[in-house]
Amino acid sequence: MKIDVLTLFPDMFQGFLTESIIKRAIQKGKVNIEIHNIRDYSFDKHKRVDDYQIGGGEGMVLMPEPIFNAVDSLKKENSKIILLTPQGTVYNSKKAYEFSKFEHLIIICGHYEGFDERIRTLADYEISIGDFVLTGGEIPSMLVIDSVVRLIDGVLRKESHQNDSFNNNLLDYPVYTKPNEFRGMKVPDVLLSGHHKNIDDWRHTEQIKRTEKRRPDLLEKE
């Protein structure tokens, strides 16, 4: 997979791309991630990328020309363009699986007061990470990339994400490690039994119980 990110703050991605699973996925050749400074696509002599709102109003707005120039330069026949905006569809596990099947993603990070409305015409998807506003789309883009890359074949073992929270509209089951008892809290006996069917049944039951208690809205989606 190829992922291109359009941002005004490329330095924010340095640590993100050089640690943990993302770093290993890049090293293994499972994903190629390139960060592009939107200012590099501005033809203005001062590399200007924003301007005041037409009609008045607070805050600066990203201009269409640099974004269109960047997309024109990067887009291929198989590209899917994601625009990060609080007004978009709320991101979830289903979308992560969908995006992980694509060959090329172009992610546009908004900033300032917003972006020129005409930039929306570029997007195949408008994505929000929740009902709140951040200073820019850089952190949301990292969230999307992290959730997608871990699902690419060969990055993790499939068993590592098949029982993730939100798969089948259920939260994940409780997990334990050594010691078997800690400060009076014991690992459930069934997990020590070695009986795999009983363990699987217990885990599924716990998923349902946990979802009913913490996220009953997920069960309503079934």
mmCIF file of the C-alpha atoms, coordinates in Angstrom:
data_MODEL
# 
_entry.id   MODEL 
# 
loop_
_atom_site.group_PDB 
_atom_site.id 
_atom_site.type_symbol 
_atom_site.label_atom_id 
_atom_site.label_alt_id 
_atom_site.label_comp_id 
_atom_site.label_asym_id 
_atom_site.label_entity_id 
_atom_site.label_seq_id 
_atom_site.pdbx_PDB_ins_code 
_atom_site.Cartn_x 
_atom_site.Cartn_y 
_atom_site.Cartn_z 
_atom_site.occupancy 
_atom_site.B_iso_or_equiv 
_atom_site.pdbx_formal_charge 
_atom_site.auth_seq_id 
_atom_site.auth_comp_id 
_atom_site.auth_asym_id 
_atom_site.auth_atom_id 
_atom_site.pdbx_PDB_model_num 
ATOM 1   C CA . MET A 1 1   ? 0.000   0.000   0.000   1.00 0.00 ? 1   MET A CA 1 
ATOM 2   C CA . LYS A 1 2   ? 1.041   3.585   -0.683  1.00 0.00 ? 2   LYS A CA 1 
ATOM 3   C CA . ILE A 1 3   ? -0.120  6.428   1.577   1.00 0.00 ? 3   ILE A CA 1 
ATOM 4   C CA . ASP A 1 4   ? 0.500   10.087  0.778   1.00 0.00 ? 4   ASP A CA 1 
ATOM 5   C CA . VAL A 1 5   ? -0.303  12.692  3.424   1.00 0.00 ? 5   VAL A CA 1 
ATOM 6   C CA . LEU A 1 6   ? -0.803  16.379  2.622   1.00 0.00 ? 6   LEU A CA 1 
ATOM 7   C CA . THR A 1 7   ? -0.036  18.572  5.624   1.00 0.00 ? 7   THR A CA 1 
ATOM 8   C CA . LEU A 1 8   ? 1.275   21.984  6.661   1.00 0.00 ? 8   LEU A CA 1 
ATOM 9   C CA . PHE A 1 9   ? 3.297   20.405  9.482   1.00 0.00 ? 9   PHE A CA 1 
ATOM 10  C CA . PRO A 1 10  ? 5.330   17.459  8.148   1.00 0.00 ? 10  PRO A CA 1 
ATOM 11  C CA . ASP A 1 11  ? 7.658   17.395  11.163  1.00 0.00 ? 11  ASP A CA 1 
ATOM 12  C CA . MET A 1 12  ? 4.778   16.174  13.329  1.00 0.00 ? 12  MET A CA 1 
ATOM 13  C CA . PHE A 1 13  ? 5.072   12.757  11.654  1.00 0.00 ? 13  PHE A CA 1 
ATOM 14  C CA . GLN A 1 14  ? 8.734   12.063  12.420  1.00 0.00 ? 14  GLN A CA 1 
ATOM 15  C CA . GLY A 1 15  ? 8.216   10.027  15.579  1.00 0.00 ? 15  GLY A CA 1 
ATOM 16  C CA . PHE A 1 16  ? 5.041   8.407   14.312  1.00 0.00 ? 16  PHE A CA 1 
ATOM 17  C CA . LEU A 1 17  ? 6.782   6.876   11.297  1.00 0.00 ? 17  LEU A CA 1 
ATOM 18  C CA . THR A 1 18  ? 9.886   5.680   13.145  1.00 0.00 ? 18  THR A CA 1 
ATOM 19  C CA . GLU A 1 19  ? 8.418   3.672   16.003  1.00 0.00 ? 19  GLU A CA 1 
ATOM 20  C CA . SER A 1 20  ? 6.614   0.399   16.678  1.00 0.00 ? 20  SER A CA 1 
ATOM 21  C CA . ILE A 1 21  ? 4.385   -1.373  14.154  1.00 0.00 ? 21  ILE A CA 1 
ATOM 22  C CA . ILE A 1 22  ? 4.345   1.470   11.614  1.00 0.00 ? 22  ILE A CA 1 
ATOM 23  C CA . LYS A 1 23  ? 8.150   1.454   11.474  1.00 0.00 ? 23  LYS A CA 1 
ATOM 24  C CA . ARG A 1 24  ? 8.256   -2.337  11.025  1.00 0.00 ? 24  ARG A CA 1 
ATOM 25  C CA . ALA A 1 25  ? 5.566   -2.273  8.335   1.00 0.00 ? 25  ALA A CA 1 
ATOM 26  C CA . ILE A 1 26  ? 7.607   0.285   6.381   1.00 0.00 ? 26  ILE A CA 1 
ATOM 27  C CA . GLN A 1 27  ? 10.808  -1.730  6.817   1.00 0.00 ? 27  GLN A CA 1 
ATOM 28  C CA . LYS A 1 28  ? 9.070   -4.906  5.621   1.00 0.00 ? 28  LYS A CA 1 
ATOM 29  C CA . GLY A 1 29  ? 7.818   -3.110  2.520   1.00 0.00 ? 29  GLY A CA 1 
ATOM 30  C CA . LYS A 1 30  ? 4.163   -3.580  3.447   1.00 0.00 ? 30  LYS A CA 1 
ATOM 31  C CA . VAL A 1 31  ? 3.457   0.153   3.228   1.00 0.00 ? 31  VAL A CA 1 
ATOM 32  C CA . ASN A 1 32  ? 5.141   3.211   1.756   1.00 0.00 ? 32  ASN A CA 1 
ATOM 33  C CA . ILE A 1 33  ? 4.185   6.416   3.573   1.00 0.00 ? 33  ILE A CA 1 
ATOM 34  C CA . GLU A 1 34  ? 5.228   9.814   2.231   1.00 0.00 ? 34  GLU A CA 1 
ATOM 35  C CA . ILE A 1 35  ? 4.535   13.143  3.909   1.00 0.00 ? 35  ILE A CA 1 
ATOM 36  C CA . HIS A 1 36  ? 4.096   16.168  1.644   1.00 0.00 ? 36  HIS A CA 1 
ATOM 37  C CA . ASN A 1 37  ? 4.227   19.793  2.692   1.00 0.00 ? 37  ASN A CA 1 
ATOM 38  C CA . ILE A 1 38  ? 1.274   21.586  1.118   1.00 0.00 ? 38  ILE A CA 1 
ATOM 39  C CA . ARG A 1 39  ? 3.418   24.736  0.809   1.00 0.00 ? 39  ARG A CA 1 
ATOM 40  C CA . ASP A 1 40  ? 5.574   22.937  -1.752  1.00 0.00 ? 40  ASP A CA 1 
ATOM 41  C CA . TYR A 1 41  ? 2.585   22.977  -4.104  1.00 0.00 ? 41  TYR A CA 1 
ATOM 42  C CA . SER A 1 42  ? 1.896   26.709  -3.782  1.00 0.00 ? 42  SER A CA 1 
ATOM 43  C CA . PHE A 1 43  ? 2.877   28.845  -6.783  1.00 0.00 ? 43  PHE A CA 1 
ATOM 44  C CA . ASP A 1 44  ? 2.741   31.992  -4.657  1.00 0.00 ? 44  ASP A CA 1 
ATOM 45  C CA . LYS A 1 45  ? 6.220   33.528  -4.274  1.00 0.00 ? 45  LYS A CA 1 
ATOM 46  C CA . HIS A 1 46  ? 5.762   33.495  -0.494  1.00 0.00 ? 46  HIS A CA 1 
ATOM 47  C CA . LYS A 1 47  ? 4.431   29.903  -0.539  1.00 0.00 ? 47  LYS A CA 1 
ATOM 48  C CA . ARG A 1 48  ? 1.135   31.132  0.854   1.00 0.00 ? 48  ARG A CA 1 
ATOM 49  C CA . VAL A 1 49  ? -1.526  28.471  1.350   1.00 0.00 ? 49  VAL A CA 1 
ATOM 50  C CA . ASP A 1 50  ? -4.273  30.303  3.254   1.00 0.00 ? 50  ASP A CA 1 
ATOM 51  C CA . ASP A 1 51  ? -6.318  33.494  3.058   1.00 0.00 ? 51  ASP A CA 1 
ATOM 52  C CA . TYR A 1 52  ? -9.166  35.359  4.736   1.00 0.00 ? 52  TYR A CA 1 
ATOM 53  C CA . GLN A 1 53  ? -12.750 34.185  4.257   1.00 0.00 ? 53  GLN A CA 1 
ATOM 54  C CA . ILE A 1 54  ? -14.700 35.819  1.455   1.00 0.00 ? 54  ILE A CA 1 
ATOM 55  C CA . GLY A 1 55  ? -17.650 37.553  3.043   1.00 0.00 ? 55  GLY A CA 1 
ATOM 56  C CA . GLY A 1 56  ? -15.858 38.071  6.334   1.00 0.00 ? 56  GLY A CA 1 
ATOM 57  C CA . GLY A 1 57  ? -15.436 35.884  9.391   1.00 0.00 ? 57  GLY A CA 1 
ATOM 58  C CA . GLU A 1 58  ? -12.802 34.770  11.871  1.00 0.00 ? 58  GLU A CA 1 
ATOM 59  C CA . GLY A 1 59  ? -9.861  32.584  10.969  1.00 0.00 ? 59  GLY A CA 1 
ATOM 60  C CA . MET A 1 60  ? -7.840  31.723  7.888   1.00 0.00 ? 60  MET A CA 1 
ATOM 61  C CA . VAL A 1 61  ? -8.985  29.248  5.246   1.00 0.00 ? 61  VAL A CA 1 
ATOM 62  C CA . LEU A 1 62  ? -6.854  26.854  3.196   1.00 0.00 ? 62  LEU A CA 1 
ATOM 63  C CA . MET A 1 63  ? -6.821  27.917  -0.446  1.00 0.00 ? 63  MET A CA 1 
ATOM 64  C CA . PRO A 1 64  ? -7.848  25.439  -3.154  1.00 0.00 ? 64  PRO A CA 1 
ATOM 65  C CA . GLU A 1 65  ? -4.931  25.842  -5.560  1.00 0.00 ? 65  GLU A CA 1 
ATOM 66  C CA . PRO A 1 66  ? -2.123  24.213  -3.493  1.00 0.00 ? 66  PRO A CA 1 
ATOM 67  C CA . ILE A 1 67  ? -4.364  21.268  -2.543  1.00 0.00 ? 67  ILE A CA 1 
ATOM 68  C CA . PHE A 1 68  ? -5.511  20.713  -6.112  1.00 0.00 ? 68  PHE A CA 1 
ATOM 69  C CA . ASN A 1 69  ? -1.915  20.984  -7.341  1.00 0.00 ? 69  ASN A CA 1 
ATOM 70  C CA . ALA A 1 70  ? -0.793  18.371  -4.817  1.00 0.00 ? 70  ALA A CA 1 
ATOM 71  C CA . VAL A 1 71  ? -3.581  15.943  -5.642  1.00 0.00 ? 71  VAL A CA 1 
ATOM 72  C CA . ASP A 1 72  ? -3.003  16.389  -9.393  1.00 0.00 ? 72  ASP A CA 1 
ATOM 73  C CA . SER A 1 73  ? 0.655   15.491  -8.817  1.00 0.00 ? 73  SER A CA 1 
ATOM 74  C CA . LEU A 1 74  ? 0.003   12.423  -6.652  1.00 0.00 ? 74  LEU A CA 1 
ATOM 75  C CA . LYS A 1 75  ? -3.256  10.911  -7.844  1.00 0.00 ? 75  LYS A CA 1 
ATOM 76  C CA . LYS A 1 76  ? -3.268  7.636   -9.793  1.00 0.00 ? 76  LYS A CA 1 
ATOM 77  C CA . GLU A 1 77  ? -6.088  5.558   -11.265 1.00 0.00 ? 77  GLU A CA 1 
ATOM 78  C CA . ASN A 1 78  ? -6.262  3.470   -8.071  1.00 0.00 ? 78  ASN A CA 1 
ATOM 79  C CA . SER A 1 79  ? -6.083  6.405   -5.607  1.00 0.00 ? 79  SER A CA 1 
ATOM 80  C CA . LYS A 1 80  ? -8.695  7.054   -2.928  1.00 0.00 ? 80  LYS A CA 1 
ATOM 81  C CA . ILE A 1 81  ? -8.713  10.530  -1.393  1.00 0.00 ? 81  ILE A CA 1 
ATOM 82  C CA . ILE A 1 82  ? -9.605  11.064  2.261   1.00 0.00 ? 82  ILE A CA 1 
ATOM 83  C CA . LEU A 1 83  ? -10.423 14.552  3.524   1.00 0.00 ? 83  LEU A CA 1 
ATOM 84  C CA . LEU A 1 84  ? -10.212 14.872  7.301   1.00 0.00 ? 84  LEU A CA 1 
ATOM 85  C CA . THR A 1 85  ? -12.905 17.183  8.644   1.00 0.00 ? 85  THR A CA 1 
ATOM 86  C CA . PRO A 1 86  ? -15.140 17.365  11.752  1.00 0.00 ? 86  PRO A CA 1 
ATOM 87  C CA . GLN A 1 87  ? -18.067 17.452  9.315   1.00 0.00 ? 87  GLN A CA 1 
ATOM 88  C CA . GLY A 1 88  ? -17.263 14.039  7.868   1.00 0.00 ? 88  GLY A CA 1 
ATOM 89  C CA . THR A 1 89  ? -18.581 10.551  8.549   1.00 0.00 ? 89  THR A CA 1 
ATOM 90  C CA . VAL A 1 90  ? -17.403 9.315   11.950  1.00 0.00 ? 90  VAL A CA 1 
ATOM 91  C CA . TYR A 1 91  ? -14.549 6.859   11.502  1.00 0.00 ? 91  TYR A CA 1 
ATOM 92  C CA . ASN A 1 92  ? -14.896 3.277   12.743  1.00 0.00 ? 92  ASN A CA 1 
ATOM 93  C CA . SER A 1 93  ? -13.440 -0.214  12.470  1.00 0.00 ? 93  SER A CA 1 
ATOM 94  C CA . LYS A 1 94  ? -15.498 -1.038  9.378   1.00 0.00 ? 94  LYS A CA 1 
ATOM 95  C CA . LYS A 1 95  ? -13.982 1.915   7.527   1.00 0.00 ? 95  LYS A CA 1 
ATOM 96  C CA . ALA A 1 96  ? -10.476 0.871   8.624   1.00 0.00 ? 96  ALA A CA 1 
ATOM 97  C CA . TYR A 1 97  ? -10.978 -2.571  7.065   1.00 0.00 ? 97  TYR A CA 1 
ATOM 98  C CA . GLU A 1 98  ? -12.357 -0.958  3.901   1.00 0.00 ? 98  GLU A CA 1 
ATOM 99  C CA . PHE A 1 99  ? -9.397  1.402   3.590   1.00 0.00 ? 99  PHE A CA 1 
ATOM 100 C CA . SER A 1 100 ? -6.880  -1.395  4.229   1.00 0.00 ? 100 SER A CA 1 
ATOM 101 C CA . LYS A 1 101 ? -7.912  -3.033  0.931   1.00 0.00 ? 101 LYS A CA 1 
ATOM 102 C CA . PHE A 1 102 ? -7.021  -0.005  -1.177  1.00 0.00 ? 102 PHE A CA 1 
ATOM 103 C CA . GLU A 1 103 ? -3.691  0.281   -2.989  1.00 0.00 ? 103 GLU A CA 1 
ATOM 104 C CA . HIS A 1 104 ? -3.224  4.038   -2.621  1.00 0.00 ? 104 HIS A CA 1 
ATOM 105 C CA . LEU A 1 105 ? -4.576  6.551   -0.116  1.00 0.00 ? 105 LEU A CA 1 
ATOM 106 C CA . ILE A 1 106 ? -4.136  10.316  -0.291  1.00 0.00 ? 106 ILE A CA 1 
ATOM 107 C CA . ILE A 1 107 ? -4.984  11.925  3.056   1.00 0.00 ? 107 ILE A CA 1 
ATOM 108 C CA . ILE A 1 108 ? -5.622  15.676  3.242   1.00 0.00 ? 108 ILE A CA 1 
ATOM 109 C CA . CYS A 1 109 ? -5.071  17.307  6.642   1.00 0.00 ? 109 CYS A CA 1 
ATOM 110 C CA . GLY A 1 110 ? -7.126  20.444  7.179   1.00 0.00 ? 110 GLY A CA 1 
ATOM 111 C CA . HIS A 1 111 ? -5.991  23.317  9.376   1.00 0.00 ? 111 HIS A CA 1 
ATOM 112 C CA . TYR A 1 112 ? -6.841  26.842  10.479  1.00 0.00 ? 112 TYR A CA 1 
ATOM 113 C CA . GLU A 1 113 ? -10.558 27.725  10.306  1.00 0.00 ? 113 GLU A CA 1 
ATOM 114 C CA . GLY A 1 114 ? -11.140 25.168  7.576   1.00 0.00 ? 114 GLY A CA 1 
ATOM 115 C CA . PHE A 1 115 ? -10.654 24.773  3.849   1.00 0.00 ? 115 PHE A CA 1 
ATOM 116 C CA . ASP A 1 116 ? -12.156 26.253  0.728   1.00 0.00 ? 116 ASP A CA 1 
ATOM 117 C CA . GLU A 1 117 ? -15.416 24.421  0.011   1.00 0.00 ? 117 GLU A CA 1 
ATOM 118 C CA . ARG A 1 118 ? -14.249 23.478  -3.484  1.00 0.00 ? 118 ARG A CA 1 
ATOM 119 C CA . ILE A 1 119 ? -11.608 21.174  -1.994  1.00 0.00 ? 119 ILE A CA 1 
ATOM 120 C CA . ARG A 1 120 ? -14.456 18.813  -1.047  1.00 0.00 ? 120 ARG A CA 1 
ATOM 121 C CA . THR A 1 121 ? -14.886 17.941  -4.722  1.00 0.00 ? 121 THR A CA 1 
ATOM 122 C CA . LEU A 1 122 ? -11.571 16.068  -4.582  1.00 0.00 ? 122 LEU A CA 1 
ATOM 123 C CA . ALA A 1 123 ? -12.585 13.706  -1.797  1.00 0.00 ? 123 ALA A CA 1 
ATOM 124 C CA . ASP A 1 124 ? -13.814 10.145  -2.116  1.00 0.00 ? 124 ASP A CA 1 
ATOM 125 C CA . TYR A 1 125 ? -14.346 10.131  1.659   1.00 0.00 ? 125 TYR A CA 1 
ATOM 126 C CA . GLU A 1 126 ? -14.835 12.853  4.257   1.00 0.00 ? 126 GLU A CA 1 
ATOM 127 C CA . ILE A 1 127 ? -13.810 11.443  7.626   1.00 0.00 ? 127 ILE A CA 1 
ATOM 128 C CA . SER A 1 128 ? -14.180 12.683  11.204  1.00 0.00 ? 128 SER A CA 1 
ATOM 129 C CA . ILE A 1 129 ? -12.627 10.970  14.237  1.00 0.00 ? 129 ILE A CA 1 
ATOM 130 C CA . GLY A 1 130 ? -15.329 12.254  16.582  1.00 0.00 ? 130 GLY A CA 1 
ATOM 131 C CA . ASP A 1 131 ? -17.615 15.082  17.567  1.00 0.00 ? 131 ASP A CA 1 
ATOM 132 C CA . PHE A 1 132 ? -14.914 17.542  18.571  1.00 0.00 ? 132 PHE A CA 1 
ATOM 133 C CA . VAL A 1 133 ? -12.538 19.935  16.837  1.00 0.00 ? 133 VAL A CA 1 
ATOM 134 C CA . LEU A 1 134 ? -8.728  19.772  16.789  1.00 0.00 ? 134 LEU A CA 1 
ATOM 135 C CA . THR A 1 135 ? -6.232  22.350  15.572  1.00 0.00 ? 135 THR A CA 1 
ATOM 136 C CA . GLY A 1 136 ? -5.539  20.314  12.456  1.00 0.00 ? 136 GLY A CA 1 
ATOM 137 C CA . GLY A 1 137 ? -5.865  16.994  10.694  1.00 0.00 ? 137 GLY A CA 1 
ATOM 138 C CA . GLU A 1 138 ? -2.395  15.679  11.503  1.00 0.00 ? 138 GLU A CA 1 
ATOM 139 C CA . ILE A 1 139 ? -3.338  13.661  14.593  1.00 0.00 ? 139 ILE A CA 1 
ATOM 140 C CA . PRO A 1 140 ? -6.490  12.275  12.921  1.00 0.00 ? 140 PRO A CA 1 
ATOM 141 C CA . SER A 1 141 ? -4.405  11.245  9.914   1.00 0.00 ? 141 SER A CA 1 
ATOM 142 C CA . MET A 1 142 ? -2.035  9.315   12.180  1.00 0.00 ? 142 MET A CA 1 
ATOM 143 C CA . LEU A 1 143 ? -5.016  7.611   13.778  1.00 0.00 ? 143 LEU A CA 1 
ATOM 144 C CA . VAL A 1 144 ? -6.375  6.557   10.381  1.00 0.00 ? 144 VAL A CA 1 
ATOM 145 C CA . ILE A 1 145 ? -2.961  5.371   9.172   1.00 0.00 ? 145 ILE A CA 1 
ATOM 146 C CA . ASP A 1 146 ? -2.284  3.367   12.335  1.00 0.00 ? 146 ASP A CA 1 
ATOM 147 C CA . SER A 1 147 ? -5.678  1.667   12.237  1.00 0.00 ? 147 SER A CA 1 
ATOM 148 C CA . VAL A 1 148 ? -5.315  0.821   8.539   1.00 0.00 ? 148 VAL A CA 1 
ATOM 149 C CA . VAL A 1 149 ? -1.684  -0.318  8.411   1.00 0.00 ? 149 VAL A CA 1 
ATOM 150 C CA . ARG A 1 150 ? -2.127  -2.888  11.197  1.00 0.00 ? 150 ARG A CA 1 
ATOM 151 C CA . LEU A 1 151 ? -4.788  -4.583  9.032   1.00 0.00 ? 151 LEU A CA 1 
ATOM 152 C CA . ILE A 1 152 ? -2.606  -4.947  5.943   1.00 0.00 ? 152 ILE A CA 1 
ATOM 153 C CA . ASP A 1 153 ? -1.767  -8.589  5.254   1.00 0.00 ? 153 ASP A CA 1 
ATOM 154 C CA . GLY A 1 154 ? 1.591   -9.491  6.747   1.00 0.00 ? 154 GLY A CA 1 
ATOM 155 C CA . VAL A 1 155 ? 1.862   -6.569  9.168   1.00 0.00 ? 155 VAL A CA 1 
ATOM 156 C CA . LEU A 1 156 ? 0.276   -8.495  12.061  1.00 0.00 ? 156 LEU A CA 1 
ATOM 157 C CA . ARG A 1 157 ? -0.899  -12.062 12.354  1.00 0.00 ? 157 ARG A CA 1 
ATOM 158 C CA . LYS A 1 158 ? -4.607  -12.146 11.493  1.00 0.00 ? 158 LYS A CA 1 
ATOM 159 C CA . GLU A 1 159 ? -5.365  -13.628 14.898  1.00 0.00 ? 159 GLU A CA 1 
ATOM 160 C CA . SER A 1 160 ? -4.011  -10.422 16.443  1.00 0.00 ? 160 SER A CA 1 
ATOM 161 C CA . HIS A 1 161 ? -6.850  -8.302  15.112  1.00 0.00 ? 161 HIS A CA 1 
ATOM 162 C CA . GLN A 1 162 ? -9.692  -10.724 14.375  1.00 0.00 ? 162 GLN A CA 1 
ATOM 163 C CA . ASN A 1 163 ? -11.019 -10.361 17.927  1.00 0.00 ? 163 ASN A CA 1 
ATOM 164 C CA . ASP A 1 164 ? -10.426 -6.625  18.217  1.00 0.00 ? 164 ASP A CA 1 
ATOM 165 C CA . SER A 1 165 ? -13.048 -4.457  19.826  1.00 0.00 ? 165 SER A CA 1 
ATOM 166 C CA . PHE A 1 166 ? -15.822 -3.482  17.381  1.00 0.00 ? 166 PHE A CA 1 
ATOM 167 C CA . ASN A 1 167 ? -15.443 -6.556  15.195  1.00 0.00 ? 167 ASN A CA 1 
ATOM 168 C CA . ASN A 1 168 ? -18.958 -8.007  14.917  1.00 0.00 ? 168 ASN A CA 1 
ATOM 169 C CA . ASN A 1 169 ? -20.202 -4.992  16.925  1.00 0.00 ? 169 ASN A CA 1 
ATOM 170 C CA . LEU A 1 170 ? -18.685 -6.384  20.135  1.00 0.00 ? 170 LEU A CA 1 
ATOM 171 C CA . LEU A 1 171 ? -16.003 -5.075  22.465  1.00 0.00 ? 171 LEU A CA 1 
ATOM 172 C CA . ASP A 1 172 ? -12.967 -7.254  23.117  1.00 0.00 ? 172 ASP A CA 1 
ATOM 173 C CA . TYR A 1 173 ? -12.996 -9.847  25.910  1.00 0.00 ? 173 TYR A CA 1 
ATOM 174 C CA . PRO A 1 174 ? -10.916 -9.461  29.119  1.00 0.00 ? 174 PRO A CA 1 
ATOM 175 C CA . VAL A 1 175 ? -7.310  -10.618 28.899  1.00 0.00 ? 175 VAL A CA 1 
ATOM 176 C CA . TYR A 1 176 ? -4.829  -11.612 31.622  1.00 0.00 ? 176 TYR A CA 1 
ATOM 177 C CA . THR A 1 177 ? -1.170  -12.486 32.055  1.00 0.00 ? 177 THR A CA 1 
ATOM 178 C CA . LYS A 1 178 ? 1.012   -13.740 34.929  1.00 0.00 ? 178 LYS A CA 1 
ATOM 179 C CA . PRO A 1 179 ? 0.787   -13.934 37.891  1.00 0.00 ? 179 PRO A CA 1 
ATOM 180 C CA . ASN A 1 180 ? -2.365  -16.008 38.219  1.00 0.00 ? 180 ASN A CA 1 
ATOM 181 C CA . GLU A 1 181 ? -3.272  -14.036 41.341  1.00 0.00 ? 181 GLU A CA 1 
ATOM 182 C CA . PHE A 1 182 ? -2.377  -10.397 42.012  1.00 0.00 ? 182 PHE A CA 1 
ATOM 183 C CA . ARG A 1 183 ? -3.462  -8.481  45.116  1.00 0.00 ? 183 ARG A CA 1 
ATOM 184 C CA . GLY A 1 184 ? -6.344  -10.863 45.645  1.00 0.00 ? 184 GLY A CA 1 
ATOM 185 C CA . MET A 1 185 ? -7.525  -10.681 42.028  1.00 0.00 ? 185 MET A CA 1 
ATOM 186 C CA . LYS A 1 186 ? -7.473  -14.081 40.314  1.00 0.00 ? 186 LYS A CA 1 
ATOM 187 C CA . VAL A 1 187 ? -7.383  -15.106 36.689  1.00 0.00 ? 187 VAL A CA 1 
ATOM 188 C CA . PRO A 1 188 ? -10.695 -16.871 35.864  1.00 0.00 ? 188 PRO A CA 1 
ATOM 189 C CA . ASP A 1 189 ? -10.373 -20.629 36.285  1.00 0.00 ? 189 ASP A CA 1 
ATOM 190 C CA . VAL A 1 190 ? -11.639 -21.339 32.778  1.00 0.00 ? 190 VAL A CA 1 
ATOM 191 C CA . LEU A 1 191 ? -8.566  -19.648 31.263  1.00 0.00 ? 191 LEU A CA 1 
ATOM 192 C CA . LEU A 1 192 ? -6.332  -22.018 33.222  1.00 0.00 ? 192 LEU A CA 1 
ATOM 193 C CA . SER A 1 193 ? -8.292  -25.122 32.242  1.00 0.00 ? 193 SER A CA 1 
ATOM 194 C CA . GLY A 1 194 ? -6.644  -25.757 28.873  1.00 0.00 ? 194 GLY A CA 1 
ATOM 195 C CA . HIS A 1 195 ? -10.114 -26.504 27.427  1.00 0.00 ? 195 HIS A CA 1 
ATOM 196 C CA . HIS A 1 196 ? -10.129 -24.422 24.263  1.00 0.00 ? 196 HIS A CA 1 
ATOM 197 C CA . LYS A 1 197 ? -13.846 -24.635 23.495  1.00 0.00 ? 197 LYS A CA 1 
ATOM 198 C CA . ASN A 1 198 ? -14.765 -23.587 27.026  1.00 0.00 ? 198 ASN A CA 1 
ATOM 199 C CA . ILE A 1 199 ? -12.295 -20.727 26.782  1.00 0.00 ? 199 ILE A CA 1 
ATOM 200 C CA . ASP A 1 200 ? -13.750 -19.589 23.444  1.00 0.00 ? 200 ASP A CA 1 
ATOM 201 C CA . ASP A 1 201 ? -17.297 -19.789 24.837  1.00 0.00 ? 201 ASP A CA 1 
ATOM 202 C CA . TRP A 1 202 ? -16.294 -17.798 27.935  1.00 0.00 ? 202 TRP A CA 1 
ATOM 203 C CA . ARG A 1 203 ? -14.605 -15.135 25.853  1.00 0.00 ? 203 ARG A CA 1 
ATOM 204 C CA . HIS A 1 204 ? -17.621 -14.708 23.584  1.00 0.00 ? 204 HIS A CA 1 
ATOM 205 C CA . THR A 1 205 ? -19.941 -14.475 26.581  1.00 0.00 ? 205 THR A CA 1 
ATOM 206 C CA . GLU A 1 206 ? -17.669 -11.865 28.153  1.00 0.00 ? 206 GLU A CA 1 
ATOM 207 C CA . GLN A 1 207 ? -17.670 -9.864  24.927  1.00 0.00 ? 207 GLN A CA 1 
ATOM 208 C CA . ILE A 1 208 ? -21.455 -9.704  24.989  1.00 0.00 ? 208 ILE A CA 1 
ATOM 209 C CA . LYS A 1 209 ? -21.576 -8.835  28.701  1.00 0.00 ? 209 LYS A CA 1 
ATOM 210 C CA . ARG A 1 210 ? -18.951 -6.111  28.341  1.00 0.00 ? 210 ARG A CA 1 
ATOM 211 C CA . THR A 1 211 ? -20.665 -4.618  25.295  1.00 0.00 ? 211 THR A CA 1 
ATOM 212 C CA . GLU A 1 212 ? -24.068 -4.636  27.014  1.00 0.00 ? 212 GLU A CA 1 
ATOM 213 C CA . LYS A 1 213 ? -22.555 -2.773  29.971  1.00 0.00 ? 213 LYS A CA 1 
ATOM 214 C CA . ARG A 1 214 ? -20.252 -0.295  28.222  1.00 0.00 ? 214 ARG A CA 1 
ATOM 215 C CA . ARG A 1 215 ? -21.532 0.146   24.668  1.00 0.00 ? 215 ARG A CA 1 
ATOM 216 C CA . PRO A 1 216 ? -25.118 -1.112  24.341  1.00 0.00 ? 216 PRO A CA 1 
ATOM 217 C CA . ASP A 1 217 ? -25.470 1.058   21.233  1.00 0.00 ? 217 ASP A CA 1 
ATOM 218 C CA . LEU A 1 218 ? -23.232 -1.399  19.362  1.00 0.00 ? 218 LEU A CA 1 
ATOM 219 C CA . LEU A 1 219 ? -25.666 -4.249  19.969  1.00 0.00 ? 219 LEU A CA 1 
ATOM 220 C CA . GLU A 1 220 ? -28.485 -2.166  18.534  1.00 0.00 ? 220 GLU A CA 1 
ATOM 221 C CA . LYS A 1 221 ? -26.648 -2.076  15.214  1.00 0.00 ? 221 LYS A CA 1 
ATOM 222 C CA . GLU A 1 222 ? -26.937 -5.825  14.709  1.00 0.00 ? 222 GLU A CA 1 
# 
